[in-house]
Amino acid sequence: MTDQTAQVKERHRAPLGVSYWKLWTSSGLSNLADGVFKIALPLLAIQLTQSPTLIAGLSVAATLPWLLFALTAGALADRLDRRKLMLWANLSRAFLPAVLIAVILLDFGSIWALYVVALMVGVAETLYDTSAQSIMPQVVHRDQLSRANGRLYAVELTANQFVGPPLGGLLVAIGVTAGLAVPAALWLAAVGGLLLVPGAFRTEREQKTTLRFDIGEGLRFLWNQKILRTLAVMTGVFNFASSAAFAVLVLFAVGPASEMKLSEVGFGLLLTTSALGAFVGSLISEWAEARLGRSKSLALTIFGSALLVGAPAVTHNPYILGPILFVGGMLIMLWNVITVSLRQRIAPNRLLGRVNSAYRLLAWGTMPLGAAAGGLLAQWLGLQAMFGIMGVLTLALLGMMPILTDKAIAAADVES
């Protein structure tokens, strides 16, 4: 064993550090707020309308900032202190539900008010998420990134999808105010956690440049990295399909007139099966990546994702869909840990915010388009036909796997 190999293995085993665990705790609180809020909004929306197009519009509004604001968010993450950006983003997200409570109590509540709040929360989310992914290589060593991301995804998904949805369903059943006040309080608690993370997280800049130049530099870097570019496109296609499916899943699942006939709490519990799978996936992802290799692992996730999106086309039985959501969540988490860690290793720190945002423009910018398409297709063809179309579209991603060989991925990693 060479000295270099021994050092790498030692870093793999080294503790992640106090700063990491403070960031981990704050992220858990922030994502618990996300999980409650994301289930509260559609449950509030179906009290106002039963139109698939209008319900899907809520997802469009929530994800549109990734199409419109992602590149600016990335440039800001490379110009400003990333921790401070995360603080301001969470303060903004805490304020917005409070405004919505006031609007509803004054009897001005409408689907359009939900759209505005969803849009503004989405803008804050672009700043928070881009900064959160970009700060990680400043907190842990690059050899620890897979483990650090896996642990972070574990708490994020446990909070966001395992605890948050059923809690959100329960709170909305208690009352609108509870469903909105709790996430606001949790975002404030996450701010407190971030204040405890010591240090400055602003990257060094050699010269003054314009925002436009910075954005262009990030786009060029991503475009010239074939592996990252391919992964961004593939993630974009899947996010288009999954956004189409999940934007109207509430209509398929909730209420006596739906196919599944679930209650609000039952719907939240159904979604937790995916979160539970994601939690398991976050714990085994480092092992699976080492055991199967990155290429086989990524191919396996495509099969699981296609099943996750397309299964409602053939069954409305929650006892069948629950295990499918579990497996799909587990495999999607494997994809996330591999691709995020790879991006953090390949991109230099000074460019990481812009590379993350350019990647997410392709990967997440398709989400509002998918949500709109899902609503329209469900209106024209029916819910189950729409689920089937999106499942087939996801499976077609296997056609891009010849680009993502282990050899090609390793070469891109080494070049960095």
N, C-alpha and C positions, 0 to 999 in steps of 0.2 A: 504494500500500500504506500503510495507516495505521500509526502508531507501535505501537498495541496489537497488530495482526496481526504486525508484525515481531518484537515481543517474544515472542509465542507461538511463532513459528517458531524463534526463537533458543533458547528453552527446550526445544523438541522436540529440537534438535541438541546441547544441552549434555550433558556427561558425567553419568552417573548417580551418580557419587561413590564414595568409598572405603567408606563405611558400607554402601551398597547392595551392593557386591561382597563384603564380608565376610558380610553376611546371605545373599547368593546362595550363597556357598560352604558355609555352615552348612546351608542348606536342601538343597543337593545331597547332603550327607552324611546328613542326616536322612531324606531321601526314598529314598536307596539302602538304608538300614536298613529302611524301610517295604516297599520292593520285595522284599527278600530274605525278610522276615518273613511278608508276606502270601502268598507262594507256599509257604513252608516249612510253615505251619500246615495248609492243606488236604492237602498231600502227606503230612504226618504223620497227618492224620485218616483218610485212606483206608487207612492201615495198621491202623487200629483198627475201621473199619466201612465197609460198602458201601451203607448206607441213604441214599437221597437226602435224606430228611427230616433225619437227623442231620448229614449233611454240610452241608446248607443252614443248619442251626442254628448252625454256626460263623460264617457271615456275619451271621446275626441277632445273635449275641452281640457281634461286632465293631462293628456299626453301631448297635446299640440305644442307646448313649450319645447319639447325635445326636437321638434322640427324647426321651430323658429328661433330659439334662444340658446341651443346647445353650444354652438361655436363661440358665442360671446361668453358663455359661462366658462368654457375651457380656457379662453384667453385670460379671463379674470383670475382663474385658479392659478395660472402661471405668473401673474403680475402681483397678486395680493397674498396676504397670509391665509393659507388654506383653512386653518382652524377658525380664524375670525369669520371667514365667509360662511362656514358651517354654523357658527353661532348666530349670525344675522339671519340666515335662512330659517333656522328653527324658531327664532323670535317671530319672524313673519308668519310662519305656519301656525304658531300659537295664537296670534292675533286674529287671523281670518275666521276660524270657527266661531270665535266670540262675536264677530261682526254678524255672521250668519244667524246666530241665536237671536241677536237683537232684531234683525230683519224679520225673522219668523214670529217673534213675540209681538212685533208691531203690525202683524198681519199683512206683511208685504212679501211673504214667501211665495216663490214660484220656481218652475224648472229653470228659468233664466237666471235667477239668483244663484241656484246651485251651479250653473255653468260658470258664472263669474268667479265664484269662490274656488271651484275646481281648477280653473285656468290659473289663478294667482298662486294657489298652492303648488301647482305644477311648475311654475316659474321658480319658486323657492326650491323645489325638489331638484331642478337641474343644477342649481348652484351647490346644493348640499351634496348630492351624489357624486358629481364630478370632483369636488374637492375631497370627499371622503375616499374615493378610489385613488386619487393622486397623492394623498398624504401618506399612504401606507408604506411606500419605500423609504420615507423619511423617519418612520417609526421602528421598522424591523429591517434586518438584513435581507438582501434579495434571495438568499438560500432558504430563508424562513417564510417566503411569501405564500407558498401553497398551504402550509400549516396555518399561517396567520389568517389568510383569506377563508380557509375552511372553518376555523373557529368563529370568525366574524360572521360568516354566512349562517352558521348554526344558530347564533343568537338572533340575528336579523330575521331569519325565516321562522324561527320558533315564535318570536314576538309578532312579526308581520302577518303570518299566515296560520300559525297554530293557535296562538292565544288571542290575537287581535280579532279575527272574524267572528268566532262565537261570542266574544265579549261585546263586539260591536252590535251583533244581532240582539243580544240580551239588553244592552243599553237602549237601543232604539225601541225595543218592545216596552221598556219602562217609560221612555219619553224622549222626544226630540232633543231637549236640552241636555239630557245625560249623554246621548250619543255624540254630541258635539263638544260638550265641556270637558269630557275625560281626555280626548286626544289633545286638546289645547293644554291641559295641565301636564300631560306627559311630555309634550314638546318643550315646555318650560323646564321640566326636570332634566331633560336631555341637555339643555343649555347649561344647567348647573354642573353636569358631568364634564362637559367640554371645558368649562372654566378651570377644572382641576388638572387638565393636561398641560404640563409645563413646556416651555420652549417656544421658539418662533419657527414658523413653517412657510416662510416666504423664500422663493428660489432666487438665486443670484442672477442679475441681469447685467450683461457686459455692456450694452448700449441701449439708448432709448429708441423705441420703435413704435410705430402706430399699431392700433388694435387690428387694423386690416392686415398689416404685414404679419402680425403674430398668428392670426387665424390662417392665413395662407401657408405659413411655415408648417403648422400642424397638419393641414390637409395634404401638403406635399409629402411629408414624412409618411403618413398613413398610406397614401397612394403608391409610394415606392416600396412599401413592405407588403409583398404578395401574400404572405400568410395572414397578416393582420387584416388586409383588405378583403381577403376571401372570407375570413371568419365574420367580419362586420356585415358583409352582404348576406351570408347565411343566417346570421342572427336576425337581420332585418326581415328576411322572408318569414322566419318562424314567428317573430313578434307580430308581423302583419296577420298571420293566421291565428295566433293565440289571442290577439286583441279582438279580432272578429268574433271568435268563439265566446270569449269571456265577457265581452261587452253586453251580450244579450242572454248570458247564461241565467241571470236572475229571472228572466221571463220563462225560461224552460223549466226552472226549478221551484220557484216560490209561488204559493197560492193554490186554491182549490181548482182553478181553471188551467193550471200549468200541467205539463207532462209528468213531472216528478211529485207535485203536490206537497212540497215541503213547507214548513214554517220558516220564519226569519231565522230562528235559532238553528233549525235543521240545516238551512242553507249554509250558515256559518260553519257548522260542524262538518258538512260535506267538504268545504274548502280546506278545512284543517287536515284532511287526509293527504292532500298534496303537500301541505306544509310539513307534516310528519315525515313524509318521504324525503322532502328536501333536507330536513334535519339529519336524517340517516345518511343521505348523500353527502352532506357537508363533513360528516365524520369519517366516511370511508373514501372520500375523493382522493386524498393523497395516496392511500394504499392502492386504489384502483388505477390511478395514473401510473404508478410504478409497476404494477402487476400486468396490466393490459397494454400499456403504452398509450400515448396521447391519441394517436390516429384511431385505433380500435375503440377507445373510450368515446371519442367524439361521434363515431359512426353509430355506436350503440345508443347514444342519446337521441339521435334522429329518429330511430324506431320508437323509442319511448315517447318522444314528443308528438309524433304522428298519432300514436294511440291516444294520448292525452286529449288532443284537440278533436279527433274524429270519432271517439267512442260514443258520444251522445247521438250520433247519427243512427246508431243501431240499437241502443238500449236507453231506457229511462229508469232502470232499476238502480237505486242508490247503493245497493249491496254489491253490484257489479262495478258501477262507476267509482265507488270509493277506493277499492284496491287499484284500479287503473290510475286514478289520480295520485295514489301513493307512489306507484312505480314511476310514473311520469315525473313527479316532483323530485324523486331521488336522482333520476338520470339528468334532468335539467340542471340540478345543482352540480353534478359532475362536470357538465359543459361549462358552467359559470366559473368554477374554481380553476379549471385548466386555462380557459381563455383569458380571464382577468389576470391571473398570475403571469401568463405569457406576455400579455400587453405591458404589465408593470416591469418585466425584466427587459423587454426589447426597447422600449421608449426611454430616452434619457430623461432624468428628473426635470430638467428645465422645460421640456416639451410635454411632459406627461399629461398635464391638464388639457392641453390642446389636442393631443392624440386621443385621450379618453373622450373628449367631446366630439371630435370628428368621427371617431368610431361609433359613438352613440347616435350621431346624426343619421348614420346609415342603419344602425342596429335598432334604435328606438324611435327614430323619426317616422318609421313606417307604422307605428302603433295607432296614431289618430286616423291614418288612412285605412288601416285594418278595421278599426272600430266602426268607421263610417260604412265601409264595405259590408261588414257583418250585419249592421242594421238594415241596410238596403236589401241585401240578399235574403235576409230573414223575412223582410216585408214582402218580397216578390216571390220567393221560392219556398218559404217555410224554414223553420229553425233547423230541422234535422238535415235538410238538403244542404244548408249552409255549413253545418258541422262537417258533413262528408267532404265537401269541396276543400275545406281548409285542412282536413286530415291528409288528403291526397297531395295538396300543395306542399305540406311539410315533408312528406315522404320523398318528394322529388329532390330534396336537398342532397340525397345520397349521390346524385350525379356530380356533385362538386367535390366529393371526398378524394378522388385521385390527386387533387392538388395538395391535400393535407396528409402527406405521408410522414411517418416518424422522422425519416431522414431530412425532409424539407423543413419540418418544424424545428428539429435540433440545429440545423444550419442557421436558421433565422435567430435562434436563441444565442448561439455561439457568437454570431456577428455583432451582437449588441455588447 
